Amino acid sequence: MTFSSLLKQLSHIALLQAFAPKASLIDPATVEVTPATQEKFGDYQLNCAMKLTKVLGESPRQIAEKIVSALHALPEAASVFTHIEIAGPGFINFSLNPNFIAKKLMSQLHDPRLGVSPISKPLKVIIDFSSPNIAKEMHVGHLRSTIIGDCLARILTFMGYKVLPLNHIGDWGTQFGMLIAHLKTALPEITETTIPAIDLSDLVAGYRTAKQRFDEDPEFKKHAQQEVVALQNGVESSRRAWEHICTISRKAYQTIYDLLEINLIERGESFYNPFLGPLIQELEQKKLLSISDGAKCMDLEGFTNREGENLPLILQKSDGGYNYASTDLAALRHRIQEEKGSWLIYVTDAGQSLHFQMIFTAAKKASFYDPQQVRINHVPFGLVLRADGKKFKTRSGDTERLIDLLQTAIDKAKQKLIERNPDMPAMELETAARTLGLNAIKYADLACNRLSDYVFSYEKMLKFEGNTAAFLLYAYVRIRSIQRKTHVNIPQLLTEQTPLLLEDPIEISLGLLLCQFSEVLENCIQELLPNRLTDYLYRLAEKFHLFFHQCRVEGSPKEKSRLLLCEATAQVLQQGMILLGLKPLDRM
Ligand code: ARG
């Protein structure tokens, strides 16, 4: 059990004892214990006294005093706290007994899950992330979605959820008619059985020309429209061209996923195509559709456009074609009704928030799910800006390719490593540069609160100080080298029942921080904010350096106990890095 939940439990018992029978009316959720905002306030705080004045009919201060004396009277009080203080109008601050912290840390050291208990029921989470569009380059927005989504998937898996990571690739829609019509003349091999030797950049260029022809040439436009119909009806040559286009694009995305070690199951928009007709039928039967300018729409309350007029959700265009929204509504229904997902998560840029809010509202209105049973979250994120504050261009031709971006980070990491270790052997340098460069890209993104815009700066992300991947990696490398230097066999030390003594204030606060790993992960998942984890690991690395600075490890009379503290830190750092999708380095 986490310290927060234990203290919450004890506080609730104290409250019941101090204020029986009135206290039985209190909702246990109001008794919230959180880590102290500043170390000078102790370790944890309870702020419910202010909220309870009405129910209990006493002043916050009186309430706090009664809770505190009831807490002191509990049999476990002495072993759990050293002191409990009332501050300000009625805040209750707890300081934990160092022996109590040490005991928990000892059990964490022997637990492969590091004190993180898995959720009681392994609920199925379907997380939709990355999701680039066929025949287009993957852009920085997709990179953000990929990195954030992968991190959330890793944490959820570690917490015991059954995770299905889906890549909702944009592989269907009228734009393919245009591209296929163009390629049929410009690159006739596109319809043959063997795949033509072109790559994604050729497709991107082809797409640009196709768009131009579509806008300028009515004859071509007609062809393009016929191609859409041919594709829908499964005409072999069109179908084959489409498959080749997908395969070529997929190959480019896979290079990026391989580099970043991302696991995703592709289930693109085309997968839901067979469900679109039945979806419309069902909504019609439920009398939820109306016609507006020939399009089939669903009226939703609470959504208006800039002019303040109602904004309907268009689900079938007047020409009978479907759109992004129809596919997403069908996908949502499929994920709940067929996949039996209990929690759906969508990671995209904040620009799509309105779209998802409308989809979720429509799904509720159509009774596709019971909000009591299924949780659905859009996880939006801000823009990616260049170091000069400008937006990365996305749609125009001269976008920087993602793969080049990643390669630049690797090259720059290599330079850094050469500066620090001029004699690093070439082979080691290659691997280390790749690890450091990609770690830096991932970490910088995750460490920025996803709701803010994110400034992409190689220089900042590759720094060795501050809240960066290198700083974290360095703390870890440092611990491993301390352990090597002492020649103490750590696995053996762990079996020896060596006591872990937390005496020095910095030892105590490092020990406490280590025990908070599981609370941090819980928060991370509750708020779906990976930066909760990076912030924590950064604080941990900083605290560790401070400890190492203030407390001698090697040759100290407390060497063994301190080595255990080092080991506990290394374990949490390592697991934390795995959850962020980072890879360790042996030296740097
Ligand atoms: N392909 C979309 C884009 O590039 C993202 C898809 C996100 N997922 C979804 N279910 N709509 O913007």
Residues whose N, C-alpha, C, O or C-beta is under 5 A from the ligand:
A	BS01	LIG	D128 S131 P132 N133 H168 G170 D328 T348
